[in-house]
Amino acid sequence: MAVTDDAILRVKEMIVSGELKPGDRLPREADLAERLGLSRNSLREAVKALSLVRVLDVRQGDGTYVSSLRADELLGALSFVLDLHRGEESVLEVLEVRRVLEPACAAIAAVRIEEKDIAALRELCEETEQSDSVERLVELDLEFHRRIAQSAGNAYLAQLLDTLAGPTVRARIWRGIAQGGAVDRTVAEHRAIVDALAAHEPELARSWSTVHVAGVEQWLRNLG
């Protein structure tokens, strides 16, 4: 593994330095291995590892290329990891991360959000209030938070939050919210966030977003 790790670092350095750019084809395996002072086997393992996290794109019969390195592609690998860790403790840790990131995202969005996005968020609140299907509630909730993240105008932050969204966990949460008769309260929190965004008040948006995510987190902790 140490040899493979070294090979990964060598290839990474080539990308970070700009020697290899997005879309570039890697030199032939034998040539690259000789150039980097690596065995072909360790280089092959490094390429496999980097392709799994979507840094490299191995095209059968064509060669190996540096991927686009776009945030959505690279962070997509994180969703695979998160899907493997859906236990109670892991879910709460993910919510802690959301409690850090979502309020910051809402604060940024409050400065940059456009009127059309505010109108769309208000419409999502209306639909959520009228929906009686848990599946639909989950879809609307995901779209609500996704639109706020997109309004912040930071592709990395938007993709990271989307990756952390966890539809399965959200379904469980919304089922509990619906059964507990707390849909109205949750929608009220959504509306408060939208009002803060519409007023372009970053700190107010941050505060309401914190209240909202912390409430969900507390609800899950109480289940345990």
trRosetta pair geometry for C-beta under 8 A, 3 or more apart (Angstrom, degrees):
i j d omega theta_ij theta_ji phi_ij phi_ji
1 4 5.5 -56 -149 40 37 112
1 5 6.1 42 152 -25 70 103
2 5 5.6 -50 -146 34 31 114
2 6 6.5 34 152 -22 62 103
3 6 5.7 -52 -153 32 32 114
3 7 6.6 34 148 -20 63 104
3 38 7.7 134 177 -146 93 94
3 39 7.2 7 170 28 135 111
3 42 4.4 -93 140 -115 105 137
4 7 5.5 -53 -152 34 35 114
4 8 6.4 40 149 -22 67 102
4 42 5.4 -145 -85 -153 55 81
4 45 4.4 -68 -119 108 118 128
4 46 5.6 -180 -164 -66 71 75
4 49 6.8 109 166 -17 116 144
5 8 5.6 -50 -150 32 33 114
5 9 6.5 34 151 -19 64 105
6 9 5.7 -54 -151 36 32 113
6 10 6.5 36 150 -24 65 104
6 38 7.4 177 106 -104 103 111
6 42 7.3 -3 66 166 95 138
7 10 5.6 -51 -149 31 33 114
7 11 6.6 27 155 -13 65 104
7 36 7.3 92 -131 127 71 144
7 38 5.1 94 -103 -139 100 151
7 42 4.5 174 -44 142 141 96
7 43 5.2 -154 -155 -91 134 47
7 45 6.8 99 64 70 148 88
7 46 3.5 -128 115 -48 111 142
8 11 6.1 -59 -152 39 30 105
8 12 6.1 33 151 -22 65 110
8 46 4.5 -162 -68 -140 62 100
8 49 5.9 -49 -93 84 123 136
8 50 6.3 166 -132 -56 89 103
9 12 5.4 -54 -143 37 31 116
9 13 6.3 37 155 -26 65 102
10 13 5.8 -50 -152 29 29 113
10 14 7.0 31 149 -20 60 102
10 36 4.7 91 163 -157 148 131
10 38 6.7 -156 40 -44 162 133
10 46 7.6 -13 49 -160 95 168
11 14 5.6 -51 -158 30 37 115
11 15 6.8 32 148 -15 66 103
11 20 7.8 -20 -171 27 71 154
11 26 7.9 -17 -137 -117 112 130
11 36 7.8 -23 -61 -99 66 160
11 43 7.9 122 -55 -144 119 79
11 46 5.7 151 -2 145 134 129
11 47 7.5 153 -85 -79 166 64
11 50 6.3 -85 101 -49 144 160
11 56 7.7 -27 160 -57 143 129
12 15 5.8 -60 -155 37 35 108
12 16 6.0 30 153 -16 71 110
12 50 7.8 -163 -67 -104 82 127
12 55 7.7 -28 -99 177 80 159
13 16 5.7 -54 -137 41 31 109
13 17 5.9 28 163 -18 66 112
14 17 6.2 -57 -141 39 22 108
14 19 4.5 -80 -161 70 73 119
14 20 4.6 48 135 2 102 111
15 18 7.9 44 173 -66 29 21
15 19 7.5 -75 -63 55 21 77
15 20 4.9 -48 -88 74 61 104
15 21 7.8 137 -143 -89 66 24
15 55 7.2 -81 -58 180 173 114
15 66 6.1 153 -111 -127 111 133
15 69 7.7 158 -177 -85 127 140
18 21 6.3 17 -160 -76 63 90
20 24 4.9 -152 -160 75 72 141
20 26 6.9 6 -124 -95 139 71
20 66 5.2 148 152 -51 107 141
21 24 4.9 101 54 -27 64 119
21 66 6.5 172 101 70 26 150
22 66 5.5 -122 -116 115 31 109
22 67 6.7 -38 -139 104 84 40
22 68 5.1 50 -167 -147 126 34
22 69 4.8 -112 -90 15 112 107
23 65 6.4 -21 -160 180 28 119
23 66 6.4 -29 21 72 23 89
23 68 6.9 39 -54 -94 83 58
24 65 6.6 164 86 -154 34 75
24 66 4.9 28 50 19 81 116
25 63 5.1 30 -157 119 114 142
25 64 7.1 117 -159 77 66 46
25 65 5.2 -45 -97 -96 58 79
26 32 6.0 -4 167 -68 102 154
26 47 7.7 -125 37 -111 172 120
26 56 7.3 2 -33 -137 132 121
26 63 6.8 -172 51 168 77 102
26 64 4.5 -12 29 85 123 100
26 65 7.0 -150 -8 -90 79 25
26 66 7.3 119 -54 -41 84 76
27 31 4.5 -96 150 91 120 119
27 32 4.4 152 73 -60 102 93
27 35 7.1 53 69 8 154 145
28 31 4.4 79 62 12 90 108
28 32 6.7 -173 81 -9 41 89
29 32 6.0 -61 -142 40 25 106
29 33 6.0 25 161 -20 64 111
29 40 5.7 68 150 -145 109 100
29 43 6.2 150 -159 107 85 132
29 44 6.8 28 -148 -75 132 85
29 47 8.0 -67 -110 -26 102 153
30 33 5.9 -56 -145 36 26 111
30 34 6.4 23 157 -17 62 109
30 40 6.4 -17 -96 -95 58 122
31 34 6.0 -59 -151 37 28 108
31 35 6.2 27 154 -20 64 112
32 35 5.6 -56 -145 38 31 114
32 36 6.1 12 162 -4 67 112
32 38 8.0 -18 126 49 75 114
32 43 6.3 141 103 -158 106 149
33 36 6.3 -67 -143 47 24 97
33 38 4.9 -102 -149 78 71 84
33 39 6.5 -24 -166 147 124 14
33 40 4.6 -54 -77 -84 169 61
33 42 7.9 125 -132 60 105 82
33 43 4.6 -115 -91 -13 94 151
34 37 7.6 27 -178 -74 29 35
36 43 7.1 128 59 -93 135 117
38 42 5.1 -118 -178 78 107 115
38 43 4.9 120 109 -55 132 97
38 46 7.9 -27 177 0 161 141
39 42 4.7 88 58 8 89 99
39 43 7.0 -157 89 -4 46 87
40 43 5.6 -58 -149 41 34 113
40 44 6.1 40 151 -27 67 106
41 44 5.6 -53 -149 32 29 114
41 45 6.6 28 153 -17 63 103
42 45 5.7 -51 -149 36 35 111
42 46 6.4 39 150 -22 65 105
43 46 5.5 -53 -149 35 33 114
43 47 6.4 35 152 -21 65 103
44 47 5.8 -52 -151 33 31 112
44 48 6.6 35 150 -21 63 103
45 48 5.6 -49 -151 32 35 115
45 49 6.4 34 152 -18 66 105
46 49 5.7 -55 -149 37 32 111
46 50 6.2 23 156 -12 67 110
47 50 5.9 -59 -142 43 29 106
47 51 6.1 31 156 -23 64 108
47 56 5.8 -86 -155 93 71 163
47 58 6.6 94 156 -77 110 118
47 64 5.8 -56 -154 -131 128 161
48 51 5.9 -60 -149 34 26 110
48 52 6.7 31 152 -25 62 103
48 58 7.9 -2 -97 -35 50 150
49 52 5.8 -51 -156 26 32 114
49 53 7.1 7 156 3 63 103
50 53 6.2 -63 -149 48 36 95
50 55 4.3 -72 -174 64 92 114
50 56 4.3 62 114 4 108 111
51 54 7.2 37 -173 -85 37 29
51 55 7.3 -94 -75 54 28 67
51 56 4.6 -62 -75 80 71 93
51 57 6.7 123 -129 -99 92 21
51 58 4.9 -18 -109 -10 151 106
51 64 7.6 -94 -74 -140 118 109
52 77 7.0 95 137 -130 67 126
53 74 6.9 28 157 -149 85 71
53 77 4.5 21 -137 -104 62 174
54 57 7.5 24 -154 -74 61 78
54 67 5.4 17 165 -34 73 172
54 73 4.9 -150 149 157 140 93
54 74 5.7 -155 84 -97 111 45
54 76 6.4 47 -6 58 159 108
54 77 5.6 -157 8 -45 106 113
55 66 7.2 -41 159 -147 68 71
55 67 6.0 -154 -178 20 18 113
55 69 7.0 34 -137 -98 63 83
55 74 7.0 51 -77 -111 69 98
56 64 5.5 3 179 -179 119 107
56 65 7.0 150 -162 79 68 39
56 66 6.3 -54 -108 -108 63 41
56 67 6.3 -152 -107 -24 9 90
57 64 7.1 156 79 -159 46 58
57 65 4.7 -22 62 66 99 92
57 66 7.5 27 15 117 89 9
57 67 4.8 115 -35 -83 103 80
58 64 5.0 -21 -105 -106 67 88
59 62 3.8 -29 108 58 116 120
59 63 6.2 10 57 56 98 49
59 64 7.2 176 20 -90 71 34
59 65 6.6 26 -6 1 113 107
66 69 6.9 -10 159 -40 99 107
67 70 7.8 -98 136 16 102 73
67 73 5.9 -154 153 133 137 150
67 74 7.8 158 89 -67 138 81
68 73 6.0 116 59 5 100 153
69 73 7.2 -122 -128 67 6 123
69 74 6.5 23 -157 -48 49 123
70 73 4.8 85 64 9 86 104
70 74 7.0 -174 85 -4 41 90
70 155 7.7 -75 -173 151 87 141
71 74 6.1 -64 -142 43 29 103
71 75 5.7 12 169 -6 69 118
71 155 4.8 147 36 127 143 101
71 156 4.5 -136 -126 -94 146 62
71 159 4.7 164 132 26 106 151
71 160 7.8 -66 176 -37 116 80
72 75 6.4 -60 -132 47 22 101
72 76 6.3 43 157 -45 57 101
72 155 7.2 -77 -38 176 87 104
72 159 4.8 -144 -92 -113 61 136
73 76 5.7 -46 -158 9 27 120
74 77 6.6 -46 180 13 41 108
75 78 5.1 -33 -169 17 62 120
75 79 7.5 70 140 -23 70 89
75 156 7.5 143 -45 -149 139 63
75 159 4.6 126 57 134 148 117
75 160 5.7 -110 -144 -82 149 60
75 163 5.2 -121 152 -43 106 148
76 79 5.8 -42 -164 20 46 114
76 80 7.5 50 143 -18 64 96
76 159 8.0 -64 -52 -176 65 117
76 163 7.2 -149 -101 -100 32 115
77 80 5.7 -46 -165 26 45 115
77 81 7.0 44 143 -16 68 101
78 81 5.5 -52 -155 35 42 113
78 82 6.2 40 149 -19 71 106
78 160 7.6 8 67 -129 160 67
78 163 5.0 48 87 170 113 148
79 82 5.6 -53 -145 39 34 112
79 83 6.3 43 153 -27 65 102
79 163 4.7 -123 -66 -148 89 88
80 83 5.8 -51 -151 29 29 114
80 84 7.1 27 151 -18 59 104
81 84 6.0 -62 -163 31 34 110
81 85 6.9 -1 152 7 67 111
82 85 6.0 -76 -148 52 36 93
82 86 7.6 75 156 -70 65 77
82 90 7.8 160 -151 161 66 121
82 94 6.7 82 -142 -99 117 137
82 163 6.8 140 5 158 147 88
82 164 7.1 -163 -112 -111 161 49
82 166 6.9 -112 151 -81 129 97
83 86 6.8 -10 -163 -44 36 112
85 90 3.9 -163 155 -144 97 158
86 90 6.3 -94 -92 80 9 129
86 91 6.4 44 -164 -63 52 99
86 166 7.7 150 -119 -143 98 118
86 168 6.5 -11 -143 91 143 139
86 169 7.0 -153 -150 -60 97 100
87 90 4.9 89 54 12 75 105
87 91 6.9 -139 94 -10 35 90
88 91 5.9 -59 -149 33 26 112
88 92 6.5 22 157 -16 63 107
88 220 7.8 172 -154 168 82 105
88 224 5.9 114 -177 -88 142 121
89 92 5.9 -58 -153 37 31 110
89 93 6.5 31 151 -19 65 106
90 93 5.6 -55 -150 35 33 112
90 94 6.4 35 152 -20 66 103
91 94 5.7 -53 -152 34 32 112
91 95 6.5 33 149 -19 64 105
91 166 7.3 136 -130 -174 87 166
91 169 5.3 163 -137 -118 118 137
91 220 6.6 -130 119 -176 118 151
92 95 5.5 -51 -149 36 35 114
92 96 6.6 43 149 -25 64 99
92 217 6.7 94 -143 -152 75 88
92 220 6.2 -170 -89 111 86 129
92 221 6.7 84 -118 -77 128 82
93 96 5.5 -46 -153 28 36 116
93 97 6.9 37 148 -18 63 99
94 97 5.6 -51 -156 33 37 113
94 98 6.5 38 146 -18 66 103
94 164 5.6 174 -171 -158 102 95
94 166 6.5 86 130 -33 154 143
94 169 7.6 162 78 6 139 172
95 98 5.3 -49 -146 37 38 115
95 99 6.3 45 150 -26 66 101
95 213 6.8 170 -171 177 84 94
95 216 6.6 -145 -143 103 128 102
95 217 4.4 157 144 -98 134 96
95 220 6.7 171 -26 37 165 148
96 99 5.5 -48 -149 30 33 115
96 100 6.9 31 150 -17 61 100
96 217 7.0 98 -69 -128 57 142
97 100 5.8 -55 -158 33 35 110
97 101 6.2 12 155 -4 70 115
97 164 6.1 -129 97 -133 121 148
98 101 6.0 -67 -135 49 31 98
98 102 5.2 23 176 -19 74 116
98 161 7.2 96 -122 -136 83 83
98 164 5.7 179 -73 135 95 135
98 213 5.3 -157 121 -151 102 135
99 102 6.9 -33 -106 34 19 104
99 103 7.2 15 -179 -7 47 110
99 210 6.7 68 -163 -138 82 68
99 213 4.6 -179 -96 118 69 127
99 214 5.8 81 -126 -72 123 72
99 217 6.2 -15 -59 -36 129 149
100 103 7.6 -91 180 36 16 98
100 104 7.0 0 151 -7 57 120
101 104 5.8 -69 -154 42 34 110
101 105 5.9 35 155 -24 73 110
101 157 6.9 180 -170 -154 110 93
101 160 6.9 -118 -158 110 159 119
101 161 6.0 -163 126 -85 130 97
101 164 7.5 110 54 36 146 159
102 105 5.4 -54 -144 36 33 115
102 106 6.3 36 156 -22 67 103
102 145 7.0 -44 -129 -150 120 113
102 148 8.0 51 -158 102 86 134
102 161 6.6 112 -85 -129 77 126
102 209 5.1 -154 129 171 95 120
102 212 7.9 -97 123 78 139 110
102 213 5.3 138 57 -53 142 146
103 106 5.5 -50 -146 34 34 113
103 107 6.5 38 153 -22 64 103
103 205 7.7 150 -157 122 64 69
103 206 4.3 70 176 -157 96 69
103 207 7.5 81 -144 -47 120 17
103 209 4.1 167 -98 90 64 115
103 210 4.4 22 -83 -58 141 83
103 213 7.2 -114 -41 20 91 131
104 107 5.7 -52 -152 32 32 114
104 108 6.7 30 151 -16 64 103
104 206 6.9 41 -79 -120 32 106
105 108 5.8 -55 -152 36 33 109
105 109 6.2 33 151 -20 66 109
105 148 6.5 94 128 129 109 99
105 149 5.4 -20 -179 -109 142 69
105 152 4.9 -85 -163 -56 75 156
105 154 7.8 -125 -123 46 86 119
105 157 5.7 169 -102 160 106 127
105 158 7.9 129 -142 -80 129 56
105 161 6.3 11 -62 -58 165 151
105 209 7.6 -166 63 -170 82 164
106 109 5.5 -54 -144 39 32 114
106 110 6.4 45 153 -33 64 99
106 148 6.0 -13 -98 174 73 131
106 152 7.9 -71 -67 -75 17 115
106 193 6.3 -84 -140 -158 137 107
106 196 7.5 40 163 96 116 125
106 197 7.0 -98 -166 -76 84 101
106 202 8.0 141 117 -153 69 57
106 205 4.1 -158 146 150 102 103
106 206 5.7 167 81 -82 105 44
106 208 7.4 -131 154 69 158 87
106 209 3.9 -178 0 -42 155 149
107 110 5.8 -44 -153 19 30 117
107 111 7.6 24 151 -13 56 99
107 202 4.0 58 -160 -172 79 91
107 203 6.8 39 -120 -75 109 34
107 205 5.5 167 -84 81 46 108
107 206 4.2 16 -64 -63 109 106
107 209 7.9 -112 -33 25 73 140
108 111 6.2 -61 -168 32 38 107
108 112 6.4 -3 152 9 72 117
108 152 4.1 59 97 -146 115 101
108 153 7.3 -129 147 40 114 86
108 154 6.8 -3 135 -8 160 122
108 157 7.7 60 49 92 155 169
108 202 7.4 57 -56 -130 23 111
109 112 6.0 -79 -139 54 34 90
109 113 4.9 49 169 -53 79 106
109 148 5.2 -50 -79 -173 176 74
109 149 7.5 -80 -66 -87 131 16
109 151 4.2 66 -143 98 106 106
109 152 4.3 -63 -64 -71 80 73
109 153 8.0 153 -100 0 62 78
109 197 6.0 -28 118 -126 103 114
109 205 6.8 -146 70 165 92 155
110 113 6.5 -18 -111 5 19 115
110 196 6.3 -52 -107 136 125 85
110 197 5.1 -125 -102 -120 70 56
110 199 7.8 -17 -157 75 108 66
110 200 5.4 129 166 -148 80 41
110 201 5.9 -83 -172 66 141 33
110 202 4.3 -178 70 -87 134 54
110 204 7.5 134 -122 60 155 82
110 205 4.1 -161 -60 -2 129 151
110 206 7.9 -80 -8 -30 139 75
111 200 6.5 82 -103 -159 35 93
111 202 5.9 8 -44 -72 93 113
112 151 6.1 160 94 159 95 73
112 152 6.3 104 52 -142 131 28
112 153 5.0 -90 153 -7 162 126
113 117 5.1 -120 -164 78 92 130
113 118 6.1 98 145 -54 123 90
113 148 7.9 -32 -92 -134 126 60
113 151 4.2 20 -103 178 84 133
113 197 5.2 21 27 178 164 108
113 198 7.9 -77 98 -80 135 40
113 200 7.6 -157 48 -94 97 77
114 117 5.1 94 60 7 74 103
114 118 7.4 -137 101 -5 40 88
114 151 7.2 -146 16 -135 71 100
115 118 5.5 -54 -150 35 38 113
115 119 6.3 39 153 -20 69 104
116 119 5.7 -52 -150 36 33 113
116 120 6.4 35 150 -20 64 105
117 120 5.5 -50 -146 36 35 113
117 121 6.4 38 153 -21 65 103
117 147 6.0 171 -158 169 98 107
117 150 7.8 -157 -125 88 134 99
117 151 4.9 134 163 -93 163 123
118 121 5.7 -53 -149 35 32 112
118 122 6.5 32 152 -19 64 103
118 194 6.4 122 -152 -168 76 93
118 197 6.1 -174 -104 110 96 110
118 198 4.9 101 -146 -91 139 90
119 122 5.8 -54 -150 34 32 111
119 123 6.5 34 150 -20 64 105
120 123 5.6 -53 -151 35 33 114
120 124 6.5 37 150 -22 65 102
120 147 6.1 -143 107 -156 123 156
121 124 5.5 -50 -150 32 35 114
121 125 6.7 40 149 -22 63 100
121 144 6.4 88 -138 -142 80 78
121 147 6.0 -166 -77 99 88 137
121 148 7.1 71 -101 -66 131 85
121 190 7.8 -160 175 168 95 97
121 194 4.6 176 123 -111 126 117
121 197 7.1 38 54 65 167 148
122 125 5.6 -49 -154 30 36 115
122 126 6.7 39 147 -21 64 101
122 191 7.8 61 -121 -122 70 79
122 194 5.9 142 -73 170 70 155
123 126 5.6 -50 -153 32 36 114
123 127 6.5 34 151 -17 66 104
124 127 5.7 -53 -147 38 33 111
124 128 6.2 38 153 -23 65 105
124 140 5.5 156 -167 -167 90 92
124 143 6.0 -157 -122 100 135 109
124 144 4.8 172 134 -85 147 89
124 147 7.3 -176 -23 18 154 146
124 190 7.6 -112 105 169 99 140
125 128 5.7 -53 -147 34 30 113
125 129 6.5 33 153 -23 63 106
125 144 7.6 92 -63 -113 65 127
125 187 5.7 115 -162 -164 84 92
125 190 5.1 177 -105 111 100 122
125 191 5.3 96 -148 -75 153 82
125 194 6.5 -88 -39 -10 139 152
126 129 5.8 -57 -155 32 29 113
126 130 6.6 11 156 -7 64 112
127 130 6.0 -69 -149 44 31 102
127 131 6.0 37 155 -36 69 109
127 136 7.9 -116 156 160 104 111
127 140 5.5 -162 102 -117 113 137
128 131 5.8 -51 -141 22 29 115
128 137 6.3 82 -142 -131 81 72
128 140 4.7 180 -80 127 89 147
128 141 7.1 93 -112 -63 128 70
128 144 7.4 2 -50 -52 139 138
128 183 7.4 -167 153 -175 89 101
128 186 7.8 -108 154 105 133 103
128 187 5.3 173 103 -101 117 105
128 190 6.8 56 54 39 158 165
129 183 7.3 138 -124 142 46 109
129 184 7.3 58 -130 -107 89 63
129 187 4.9 83 -78 -136 86 165
131 136 4.5 -144 -158 106 135 123
131 137 5.4 176 105 -69 131 74
131 140 6.4 -174 -2 -9 156 147
132 178 7.8 113 -156 -147 55 127
133 136 4.0 73 76 11 108 108
133 137 6.6 -172 90 -13 54 83
134 137 5.4 -53 -146 35 33 116
134 138 6.4 37 154 -22 65 102
134 171 6.1 77 150 -156 112 78
134 174 5.2 143 -153 110 82 110
134 175 5.1 20 -130 -82 144 74
134 178 6.0 -107 -88 0 89 153
135 138 5.9 -53 -155 31 30 112
135 139 6.7 30 149 -18 63 105
135 171 7.3 7 -96 -121 53 108
136 139 5.5 -51 -149 35 37 114
136 140 6.2 34 154 -17 68 106
137 140 5.9 -57 -147 39 29 109
137 141 6.2 31 154 -21 64 109
137 174 4.5 161 109 -171 126 141
137 177 7.8 -163 159 74 149 122
137 178 6.8 -155 -17 -60 169 120
137 183 7.4 -92 -125 -123 136 114
138 141 5.7 -56 -146 36 29 112
138 142 6.3 30 156 -19 64 106
138 167 6.0 80 168 -155 127 81
138 170 4.9 120 -137 117 96 111
138 171 5.0 -14 -81 -83 146 69
138 174 5.4 -138 -67 14 77 153
139 142 5.9 -57 -150 36 27 110
139 143 6.3 23 155 -15 64 110
140 143 5.7 -57 -146 40 30 110
140 144 6.2 39 152 -28 65 105
141 144 5.6 -49 -147 29 30 116
141 145 6.7 16 160 -6 63 106
141 170 5.9 -176 90 -171 136 129
141 174 6.6 -148 -14 -75 149 128
142 145 6.4 -65 -151 43 27 100
142 146 5.9 28 154 -23 65 115
142 165 5.6 66 -128 -176 94 140
142 167 6.5 -7 -75 -95 140 88
142 170 6.7 115 -62 113 92 175
143 146 5.5 -56 -138 39 29 115
143 147 6.1 32 162 -24 65 106
144 147 6.3 -60 -154 31 21 107
144 148 6.9 18 151 -15 59 106
144 190 6.0 -43 -170 -141 151 125
145 148 5.7 -51 -151 34 37 112
145 149 6.4 38 152 -20 66 106
145 161 6.8 -135 150 153 107 122
145 165 6.9 159 86 -115 133 105
146 149 5.7 -57 -152 37 32 112
146 150 6.3 30 152 -18 66 106
146 158 7.5 69 -160 -165 64 93
146 161 7.7 174 -104 106 53 109
146 162 5.9 57 -114 -97 96 99
146 165 7.4 -4 -68 -87 94 144
147 150 5.7 -52 -145 37 33 111
147 151 6.3 38 152 -25 64 105
148 151 5.6 -55 -151 32 31 115
148 152 7.1 41 148 -30 61 96
148 193 7.4 -32 -99 149 147 128
148 197 7.2 -117 -124 -87 99 150
149 152 5.8 -45 -162 16 36 115
149 157 6.3 -156 -161 122 95 88
149 158 4.1 133 142 -120 105 71
149 161 4.6 -154 -105 63 147 143
149 162 6.8 -161 84 -46 160 85
150 153 7.7 53 164 -65 43 38
150 158 5.2 72 -81 -127 53 139
151 197 7.6 43 115 -159 156 134
152 157 5.9 -62 97 91 140 137
152 158 6.7 -179 54 -64 105 91
154 157 3.9 43 97 21 118 115
154 158 6.3 161 84 -17 61 86
155 158 5.7 -57 -142 39 29 112
155 159 6.1 23 162 -15 65 109
156 159 6.1 -59 -147 39 25 105
156 160 6.1 26 156 -20 63 111
157 160 5.7 -55 -143 37 28 112
157 161 6.3 24 160 -15 64 108
158 161 6.1 -60 -149 39 26 106
158 162 6.2 26 153 -20 63 110
159 162 5.5 -55 -145 37 32 113
159 163 6.2 37 154 -23 65 104
160 163 5.7 -54 -151 33 30 113
160 164 6.5 21 153 -12 64 109
161 164 5.7 -59 -146 42 34 108
161 165 6.8 64 148 -58 62 83
162 165 5.5 -19 -160 -21 37 120
165 170 6.8 -19 161 -36 79 135
166 169 3.9 8 139 28 126 114
166 170 5.9 145 101 -22 75 88
167 170 5.4 -58 -143 39 31 115
167 171 6.3 39 157 -28 67 100
168 171 5.9 -49 -154 25 29 112
168 172 7.0 27 149 -15 60 103
169 172 5.7 -54 -157 35 37 113
169 173 6.3 36 148 -19 68 106
170 173 5.5 -54 -147 38 35 113
170 174 6.1 29 158 -15 69 107
171 174 6.0 -57 -142 41 28 105
171 175 6.2 35 155 -25 62 106
172 175 5.8 -52 -150 30 28 114
172 176 6.7 25 153 -14 61 106
173 176 5.8 -61 -158 38 31 109
173 177 6.2 30 149 -20 68 107
173 216 5.9 15 -153 -154 142 106
173 219 7.0 94 -142 97 92 133
173 220 7.0 -47 -98 -68 99 102
174 177 5.2 -48 -140 37 38 115
174 178 6.1 40 158 -21 68 103
175 178 6.0 -54 -148 36 27 109
175 179 6.3 21 156 -13 63 111
176 179 5.9 -58 -142 42 29 107
176 180 5.9 17 161 -10 66 115
176 219 6.7 146 115 161 139 124
176 223 7.4 -73 -113 -80 156 127
177 180 6.0 -66 -143 46 24 103
177 182 4.7 -96 -156 73 73 101
177 183 5.8 106 141 -74 102 61
177 186 5.6 16 -164 -32 142 146
177 219 7.7 9 -75 -171 83 164
178 181 7.8 34 176 -68 29 28
178 182 7.9 -85 -54 47 18 69
178 183 5.8 38 -101 -57 60 112
181 184 7.7 -10 164 15 70 101
182 185 4.8 -46 -167 39 77 117
182 186 5.9 80 134 -25 85 98
183 186 5.7 -59 -151 38 33 111
183 187 6.2 31 154 -18 68 107
184 187 5.8 -55 -146 38 29 110
184 188 6.3 36 151 -25 64 105
185 188 5.5 -51 -150 32 32 116
185 189 6.7 34 150 -20 63 100
186 189 5.7 -50 -155 31 34 111
186 190 6.7 37 146 -19 64 102
186 212 7.9 90 -147 -144 68 94
187 190 5.3 -50 -151 35 38 115
187 191 6.3 40 150 -21 68 102
188 191 5.6 -51 -148 35 32 113
188 192 6.4 37 151 -23 64 103
189 192 5.6 -50 -148 33 33 114
189 193 6.6 37 151 -20 63 101
189 208 6.6 165 -167 -179 74 94
189 211 6.5 -147 -138 105 115 105
189 212 4.4 141 159 -99 131 98
189 215 7.1 -126 -90 30 163 151
190 193 5.8 -54 -155 32 33 112
190 194 6.5 30 149 -17 66 106
190 212 7.4 96 -68 -121 53 141
191 194 5.5 -54 -149 37 35 112
191 195 6.3 39 152 -23 67 103
192 195 5.7 -48 -146 33 32 114
192 196 6.6 32 153 -18 62 104
192 208 4.6 -161 120 -140 106 139
193 196 5.9 -58 -154 36 31 110
193 197 6.4 31 149 -19 65 107
193 205 6.2 72 -156 -144 69 72
193 208 4.6 -168 -82 114 66 126
193 209 5.7 84 -118 -70 118 74
193 212 6.5 -18 -54 -30 127 149
194 197 5.5 -54 -148 37 34 113
194 198 6.1 35 153 -21 68 106
195 198 5.6 -53 -145 37 30 112
195 199 6.3 23 155 -13 64 109
196 199 5.8 -58 -145 42 30 107
196 201 5.0 -92 -162 67 77 103
196 204 3.9 -157 -134 113 116 102
196 205 3.9 174 122 -73 122 65
196 207 7.7 -172 -114 51 160 88
196 208 5.4 -178 -7 14 147 136
197 200 7.3 25 177 -77 36 39
197 205 5.4 84 -68 -104 66 127
199 204 6.8 -3 74 64 127 147
201 204 3.8 21 117 26 123 120
201 205 6.1 152 88 -20 69 86
202 205 5.7 -61 -148 37 28 111
202 206 6.2 29 155 -21 65 107
203 206 5.4 -49 -145 35 34 116
203 207 6.3 37 154 -23 65 104
204 207 5.7 -51 -148 33 32 112
204 208 6.4 25 157 -12 65 106
205 208 6.2 -57 -145 40 28 104
205 209 6.1 28 157 -18 64 111
206 209 5.9 -61 -147 39 26 111
206 210 6.3 29 154 -23 63 107
207 210 5.7 -55 -151 33 29 112
207 211 6.5 30 153 -19 64 105
208 211 5.6 -49 -148 35 35 114
208 212 6.3 38 152 -23 65 107
209 212 5.6 -54 -148 35 32 115
209 213 6.3 20 160 -9 67 107
210 213 6.4 -60 -142 43 27 99
210 214 5.8 23 162 -15 65 117
211 214 6.0 -62 -139 43 21 109
211 215 6.2 28 158 -28 61 109
212 215 5.9 -58 -155 27 23 113
212 216 7.0 19 152 -14 60 103
213 216 5.8 -53 -154 34 37 110
213 217 6.3 38 149 -20 67 107
214 217 5.4 -54 -147 38 35 116
214 218 6.2 37 154 -21 67 105
215 218 5.8 -53 -146 36 29 111
215 219 6.4 35 152 -24 62 105
216 219 5.6 -52 -151 31 31 116
216 220 6.6 29 152 -16 64 104
217 220 6.0 -57 -154 36 31 108
217 221 6.4 31 150 -19 65 106
218 221 5.5 -52 -146 36 35 113
218 222 6.3 37 154 -22 66 104
219 222 5.9 -55 -152 32 28 112
219 223 7.1 37 147 -28 60 98
220 223 5.6 -45 -159 19 38 117
220 224 7.3 34 149 -16 63 98
221 224 5.9 -56 -163 31 40 109
